[in-house]
């Protein structure tokens, strides 16, 4: 009888757990298809397509058209000019520049913690 009760409990958990996980899962507003730019001296114009733009390297200049979910930079002397950023801008490294025209993103600049200066600004209207 104990084995039968254990099986029923296991079956009940197997049926209920996926439903609970689906209900508790946070909404996913970001889009698949993030863009990764890695290199040195890359100059590119691209459509952010509601996804996150990751720039890693040195001396890259990226013009991000449309809406970016987020922008993340690592390295040094990278420049990103974005039309719209809706969630966050996160910058690691030194001498990084992010200029955005629209949106109200959270700005996370990790450079000053290590004595490194970066520029993250909304473009004047």
C-alpha positions in Angstrom: 0.0 0.0 0.0 2.9 2.4 0.7 4.4 1.8 -2.7 1.0 2.5 -4.4 0.6 5.7 -2.4 4.2 6.8 -3.3 3.4 6.3 -7.0 0.2 8.3 -6.8 2.1 11.1 -5.0 4.9 11.0 -7.7 2.3 11.1 -10.5 0.4 14.0 -8.8 3.6 16.0 -8.4 4.6 15.3 -12.0 1.3 16.7 -13.2 1.1 19.7 -10.9 4.7 20.9 -10.9 4.9 22.1 -14.6 1.7 24.1 -14.1 3.1 25.8 -11.0 6.4 26.6 -12.7 4.5 28.1 -15.7 2.5 30.3 -13.4 5.5 31.4 -11.4 7.8 32.1 -14.4 8.5 35.8 -14.9 7.4 37.4 -18.1 10.1 37.5 -20.8 10.0 40.9 -22.4 13.4 40.6 -24.1 13.6 39.0 -27.5 15.7 36.1 -28.7 18.3 37.0 -31.2 20.6 39.3 -29.2 23.4 40.9 -31.2 27.0 40.3 -30.3 29.8 42.5 -31.7 33.3 41.4 -30.7 36.4 42.8 -32.2 38.6 45.8 -32.6 37.7 48.8 -34.8 34.4 47.4 -36.0 32.1 50.1 -37.4 28.6 48.9 -38.0 24.9 50.1 -38.2 22.4 47.5 -37.2 18.7 47.1 -36.1 18.5 46.2 -32.4 15.2 44.3 -33.1 14.0 44.7 -29.5 16.9 42.5 -28.3 20.1 43.2 -26.4 23.2 44.6 -28.0 26.5 43.2 -26.6 29.7 45.0 -27.6 33.0 43.5 -26.5 36.4 44.8 -27.6 38.2 48.0 -28.3 37.5 51.0 -30.5 34.2 49.7 -31.9 31.6 52.2 -33.1 28.0 50.8 -33.3 24.9 52.7 -34.5 21.9 50.8 -33.1 18.7 51.6 -34.9 15.2 50.9 -33.6 14.6 49.7 -30.1 17.2 47.8 -27.9 16.0 45.9 -24.9 19.4 46.5 -23.4 23.0 47.6 -24.2 26.1 46.0 -22.6 29.7 47.1 -23.2 32.9 45.5 -22.2 36.4 46.6 -23.1 37.6 50.1 -23.9 36.9 53.0 -26.2 33.7 51.6 -27.6 31.0 53.9 -28.8 27.3 53.0 -29.1 24.7 55.4 -30.4 21.2 53.9 -29.8 17.8 55.2 -31.0 15.9 53.7 -28.0 16.9 51.6 -25.0 14.1 50.4 -22.8 15.6 48.2 -20.0 19.2 48.8 -19.2 22.6 50.0 -20.2 25.4 48.2 -18.5 29.0 49.3 -19.0 32.2 47.6 -17.9 35.7 48.9 -18.8 37.3 52.2 -19.6 36.6 55.1 -21.9 33.2 53.7 -23.1 30.5 55.9 -24.6 26.8 55.2 -24.9 24.5 57.9 -26.2 20.8 57.0 -26.4 18.0 59.2 -27.9 14.9 57.7 -26.2 13.9 55.4 -23.4 14.3 55.4 -19.7 16.9 52.6 -19.1 18.6 51.7 -15.8 22.2 52.9 -16.2 24.8 50.6 -14.6 28.3 52.0 -14.9 30.8 49.6 -13.3 33.9 51.7 -14.3 34.0 54.2 -11.4 34.2 51.3 -8.9 37.7 50.7 -10.4 38.6 54.3 -11.1 37.7 54.1 -14.8 35.7 56.9 -16.5 32.8 56.2 -19.0 30.2 58.4 -20.6 26.5 57.3 -20.6 24.1 60.1 -21.7 20.8 60.8 -23.2 21.2 62.8 -26.4 19.8 66.3 -26.2 16.4 66.7 -27.9 
